[in-house]
């Protein structure tokens, strides 16, 4: 985790991503990543610190597979980047991952023609993890239940049989089940 933010550091998630992929019966490739670093990351806790603490570095991992992926944002009806460096200057610099909070995204991987899909029900923690899982899937669909209900979701996405599903939430959301259950009540 960052010293100044509640999120985890993507560069420390490679082992986690490999374990998730293995548990979902994927053949896990040993992907190589190039690190891209931003200095002076002032996370959400930075301004709340009682004493002066040093800002973090925000590092994201990329490679040819990730760079060639197409990300469709169903809300804006536009394609966006997996990582958008311009978001580093936002109030929440963590928006660099998949452009921040979005109700519904689709990541298409042209390097994987298996047809295999992964559905990630997530909050912002899933945004930094998803790029590390994409090599094993043709498509990853990311659903943020805080911003979309089940009727809206079903209008856009029809899950395929034999798809993988991952629920990736921070403990604040897991301990507040109303956020998740409201999705299924609508």
C-alpha positions in Angstrom: 0.0 0.0 0.0 1.0 3.6 -0.4 2.0 5.6 2.6 -0.3 8.5 1.6 -3.2 6.5 0.1 -5.5 3.6 0.9 -4.8 1.9 -2.5 -2.3 -0.8 -3.2 0.8 -0.4 -5.4 0.3 -2.1 -8.7 4.0 -3.0 -8.9 3.4 -5.2 -5.8 0.4 -7.0 -7.3 2.2 -9.3 -9.9 2.2 -12.2 -7.4 -1.4 -11.6 -6.5 -2.5 -11.5 -10.1 -0.6 -14.8 -10.9 -2.3 -16.5 -7.9 -5.8 -15.3 -9.0 -5.2 -16.5 -12.5 -3.9 -19.9 -11.4 -6.9 -20.3 -9.0 -9.2 -19.7 -12.0 -7.4 -22.4 -14.0 -5.5 -20.1 -16.4 -2.2 -21.0 -17.9 -0.2 -18.2 -16.4 2.4 -16.6 -18.6 5.5 -15.0 -17.2 4.7 -11.5 -18.5 7.4 -8.9 -18.5 6.4 -5.3 -17.6 7.9 -1.9 -18.1 7.5 0.4 -15.1 6.3 3.9 -15.7 6.8 6.1 -12.7 5.3 9.4 -11.5 7.0 11.1 -8.6 5.2 13.2 -5.9 2.0 11.1 -5.6 -0.1 12.8 -2.9 -2.7 10.2 -2.0 -5.9 10.8 -0.1 -4.2 10.6 3.3 -1.5 13.0 2.6 -3.5 16.1 3.5 -4.8 14.4 6.7 -1.3 13.6 8.1 -0.6 15.3 11.3 3.1 15.4 10.5 5.0 15.9 7.3 5.3 12.7 5.3 7.0 12.3 2.0 4.8 11.8 -1.1 4.8 8.4 -2.7 5.8 7.4 -6.3 3.0 6.1 -8.4 4.2 3.3 -10.6 2.2 1.5 -13.3 3.1 -1.6 -15.3 2.8 -1.8 -19.0 3.7 -4.1 -21.9 2.8 -4.7 -25.5 -0.4 -6.7 -24.6 -1.7 -4.0 -22.3 -0.8 -1.2 -24.7 -2.7 -2.9 -27.5 -5.9 -3.4 -25.5 -9.0 -1.4 -26.3 -11.0 -0.1 -23.4 -14.6 0.8 -24.1 -16.4 3.1 -21.6 -20.1 2.4 -21.8 -21.0 5.7 -20.0 -19.2 8.0 -22.4 -19.6 5.6 -25.4 -15.9 6.2 -26.2 -12.7 4.2 -26.2 -10.2 5.2 -23.4 -6.7 4.1 -22.5 -5.8 1.4 -19.9 -3.5 4.1 -18.4 -4.0 7.8 -19.0 -1.0 9.8 -17.8 -3.1 13.0 -18.0 -5.1 11.9 -14.9 -2.0 12.1 -12.7 -2.8 15.8 -12.3 -6.4 15.1 -11.2 -7.5 15.5 -7.6 -7.3 11.7 -7.4 -4.2 10.7 -9.2 -5.2 7.0 -8.9 -7.5 7.8 -11.8 -4.5 7.0 -14.0 -5.8 3.4 -13.9 -8.8 3.0 -16.3 -9.7 6.7 -15.9 -11.0 6.3 -12.4 -14.5 5.4 -11.2 -16.6 4.2 -14.2 -19.8 2.1 -14.0 -19.0 -0.2 -16.8 -15.9 -0.9 -18.9 -14.8 -3.5 -21.4 -11.2 -4.3 -22.0 -10.6 -6.2 -25.3 -7.3 -8.0 -25.8 -6.4 -8.6 -29.5 -3.5 -10.9 -28.4 -5.8 -13.5 -26.9 -8.2 -15.2 -29.2 -9.5 -17.8 -26.8 -12.9 -16.1 -26.4 -12.5 -16.4 -22.6 -14.0 -13.6 -20.6 -13.6 -12.3 -17.0 -16.2 -10.3 -15.2 -14.7 -8.2 -12.4 -17.2 -6.6 -9.9 -15.0 -4.0 -8.4 -14.2 -0.6 -6.9 -11.0 1.3 -7.6 -8.9 -1.6 -6.3 -9.9 -3.6 -9.4 -8.7 -0.8 -11.7 -5.0 -1.5 -10.9 -5.4 -5.3 -10.9 -7.3 -5.8 -14.2 -4.4 -4.8 -16.5 -2.3 -7.6 -14.8 -5.0 -10.2 -15.6 -5.8 -9.2 -19.3 -3.2 -11.4 -20.9 -5.2 -14.6 -20.1 -8.5 -13.3 -21.4 -10.0 -12.0 -24.7 -12.2 -9.6 -22.8 -12.5 -8.3 -19.2 -15.7 -6.6 -18.2 -15.4 -4.3 -15.2 -18.6 -3.5 -13.3 -18.7 -1.0 -10.4 -21.9 -1.7 -8.5 -21.7 1.7 -6.8 -22.7 3.4 -10.1 -24.9 0.9 -12.0 -27.8 -1.3 -11.2 -28.6 -4.8 -12.5 -31.1 -3.6 -15.1 -28.6 -1.2 -16.7 -25.9 -3.8 -16.6 -28.0 -6.4 -18.4 -28.8 -3.9 -21.2 -25.2 -3.8 -22.2 -23.6 -7.0 -21.2 -24.8 -10.6 -21.7 -22.3 -12.8 -19.7 -21.1 -15.9 -21.5 -21.3 -19.4 -20.0 -18.0 -20.6 -18.5 -16.8 -17.1 -17.9 -14.7 -16.3 -14.9 -16.0 -13.9 -12.2 -14.0 -12.0 -9.6 -15.3 -9.8 -6.9 -12.6 -7.3 -6.0 -13.5 -4.8 -3.2 -11.8 -3.0 -0.4 -12.8 -3.7 3.1 -14.9 -0.6 3.5 -17.3 -1.8 0.8 -17.2 -5.4 1.9 -18.2 -4.3 5.4 -21.0 -2.2 4.0 -23.1 -4.8 2.2 -25.8 -2.4 1.2 -23.5 -1.1 -1.6 -23.4 -4.5 -3.1 -26.9 -5.8 -2.4 -28.6 -2.8 -3.8 -27.4 -3.9 -7.2 -29.4 -7.1 -7.0 -32.5 -5.5 -5.6 -33.1 -3.1 -8.5 
